């Protein structure tokens, strides 16, 4: 499978907004999107296009934005959409729920990583367990009632300790996740509602992109 190996800040500039792909840098003045000397044009030698985006172009940009936020490749993203389309409920909401309940995103939402990319690395290196079983697949789909813990509670990854410190300082994960900082344990309470998913995306445009 191919990987994107170029500067991820280019992706944020292309979408014209912060996608929070770089972790702590996204919250500083070094972020190219919020920098005072930011270049208004998207990356590339040709600069900004004077042509107005077509309806297809608007839907495409929304799909690309959502895919880049979660770090999903095109084929895998299309598979998620097909699963969401077959499931009961609103397709756009189901798509977001499938993406939110990926194990790497759960680790990110718990505050164990500063970006989803770092969360994928933590999972792939075997530092996370689900219901006591080590899981190395970032795409693992968590379900309500499952417990997410350190794979080795006696020697947890440093990020696990930061979770306890953050919880003690009053930082809380989304309401659909419950954290027990004393045991370095978290539990998935339910599927997140649409209002609990804070991604700046109009998911209906993504549905229209694949339904064209």
C-alpha positions in Angstrom: 0.0 0.0 0.0 1.3 3.5 -0.9 2.1 6.0 1.7 2.1 9.8 1.6 5.7 10.8 2.4 5.6 14.5 1.6 5.0 17.4 4.0 1.5 17.0 5.6 1.2 20.7 6.0 0.7 20.8 2.2 -2.5 18.9 2.7 -3.9 21.5 5.1 -2.9 24.3 2.7 -4.7 22.4 -0.1 -7.9 22.2 1.9 -7.5 25.8 3.2 -7.9 24.8 6.8 -6.3 23.0 9.7 -6.7 19.3 9.6 -4.5 18.8 12.7 -2.1 16.3 11.0 1.1 17.5 12.6 0.3 17.2 16.3 1.6 20.0 18.6 2.8 22.1 15.6 -0.8 22.7 14.6 -1.4 24.7 17.8 1.6 27.0 17.4 2.5 29.9 15.1 4.6 27.6 13.1 1.5 26.2 11.5 1.5 27.3 7.8 -2.3 27.7 7.8 -2.4 30.1 10.7 0.9 31.8 10.2 0.8 35.6 9.6 2.9 35.3 6.5 0.7 32.4 5.2 0.5 32.1 1.4 -3.2 32.3 0.5 -2.8 30.1 -2.6 -2.8 26.2 -2.3 0.6 24.5 -2.8 2.0 24.1 -6.3 3.7 26.2 -8.9 0.5 27.4 -10.6 -1.0 29.1 -7.6 -4.7 29.6 -7.1 -7.1 28.8 -9.9 -9.5 31.5 -11.1 -12.2 29.0 -12.1 -15.1 28.4 -9.8 -15.3 24.8 -8.4 -18.0 22.7 -10.1 -20.5 20.7 -8.0 -18.3 17.6 -8.5 -15.2 19.6 -7.4 -17.0 20.7 -4.1 -17.9 17.1 -3.3 -14.5 15.9 -4.2 -12.8 18.4 -1.9 -15.1 17.4 1.0 -14.3 13.7 0.5 -10.6 14.4 0.3 -10.8 16.5 3.5 -12.5 13.7 5.4 -10.1 11.1 4.1 -7.0 13.1 5.0 -8.3 13.9 8.5 -8.4 10.2 9.4 -5.4 9.2 7.3 -7.3 6.7 5.1 -6.3 5.6 1.7 -8.8 5.9 -1.2 -9.7 2.1 -1.5 -10.1 1.7 2.2 -12.2 4.9 2.5 -14.5 3.6 -0.3 -14.9 0.3 1.6 -16.0 2.3 4.7 -18.6 4.1 2.6 -20.0 0.9 1.2 -20.3 -0.5 4.8 -22.0 2.7 5.9 -24.4 2.6 2.9 -25.5 -0.9 3.8 -26.0 -0.2 7.5 -29.2 1.1 9.1 -29.5 4.8 9.7 -28.1 7.9 8.0 -25.3 7.0 5.7 -23.2 10.1 6.4 -23.5 9.6 10.2 -22.7 5.9 10.0 -19.6 6.7 7.9 -18.3 9.1 10.6 -19.1 6.6 13.3 -17.1 3.9 11.5 -14.1 6.3 11.2 -14.4 7.5 14.8 -14.4 4.0 16.3 -11.2 2.9 14.6 -8.7 2.0 17.3 -6.2 4.6 16.2 -8.8 7.3 16.4 -9.9 6.1 19.8 -6.3 6.3 21.0 -6.1 9.8 19.7 -9.4 10.9 21.3 -8.2 9.5 24.6 -5.2 11.9 24.5 -2.6 9.2 24.1 -1.3 10.8 21.0 -1.0 14.3 19.6 -2.1 13.3 16.1 -3.8 10.3 14.5 -0.6 9.4 12.7 1.2 9.1 16.1 -1.8 7.0 17.4 -1.4 4.6 14.4 2.2 4.2 15.3 1.5 3.5 19.0 -1.1 0.8 17.9 1.1 -0.7 15.2 4.0 -1.1 17.7 1.8 -3.2 20.0 1.3 -0.8 22.9 -2.5 -1.1 23.0 -4.8 -4.0 24.0 -8.5 -4.4 23.5 -10.3 -6.5 26.1 -6.9 -7.7 27.3 -5.7 -8.8 23.8 -2.9 -7.0 22.1 -4.0 -5.4 18.8 -1.6 -4.1 16.2 -4.1 -3.1 13.5 -4.9 0.7 13.6 -8.1 0.0 11.6 -9.5 -2.4 14.3 -13.1 -1.5 14.8 -13.9 -1.0 18.4 -17.4 -1.7 19.7 -19.5 -0.4 22.7 -18.5 -2.2 25.9 -14.9 -2.9 24.9 -12.0 -1.9 27.1 -8.9 -0.2 25.7 -5.8 -0.6 27.9 -2.0 -0.7 27.7 -0.8 -4.1 26.4 1.7 -4.2 29.2 0.2 -2.6 32.3 3.4 -3.1 34.3 5.5 -1.1 31.7 3.0 1.1 29.8 4.0 3.4 26.9 4.8 6.9 28.2 1.7 8.2 26.6 -0.4 6.0 28.9 1.1 7.8 31.9 0.3 11.2 30.2 -3.3 10.0 30.0 -3.5 9.6 33.8 -1.9 13.0 34.3 -4.2 14.7 31.8 -7.3 13.2 33.4 -6.1 14.2 36.9 -5.7 17.8 35.5 -9.4 17.8 34.4 -9.0 16.9 30.7 -11.8 14.7 29.6 -12.3 12.6 26.4 -15.5 12.7 24.4 -18.6 11.6 26.3 -18.8 8.3 24.4 -15.5 7.3 26.0 -14.9 6.6 29.7 -11.5 6.7 31.3 -10.3 5.1 34.5 -6.9 6.9 35.0 -6.0 4.9 38.1 -6.0 1.6 36.1 -4.9 3.2 32.8 -8.0 1.9 31.2 -10.7 3.3 28.9 -14.0 1.9 27.8 -16.1 2.6 24.7 -19.6 3.5 26.0 -21.5 3.9 22.8 -21.3 4.9 19.2 -20.7 8.7 19.0 -23.6 10.9 18.0 -23.1 13.3 15.1 -22.9 16.3 17.4 -20.1 14.6 19.3 -17.9 14.2 16.2 -16.1 17.5 15.8 -14.8 17.2 12.3 -15.4 20.2 10.0 -16.9 18.1 7.2 -20.3 18.1 5.4 -20.7 14.4 5.2 -23.8 14.7 2.9 -21.5 16.0 0.2 -19.3 12.9 0.6 -22.4 10.7 0.3 -23.4 12.6 -2.9 -19.9 12.1 -4.3 -20.2 8.4 -4.2 -23.9 8.4 -5.2 -23.3 10.4 -8.4 
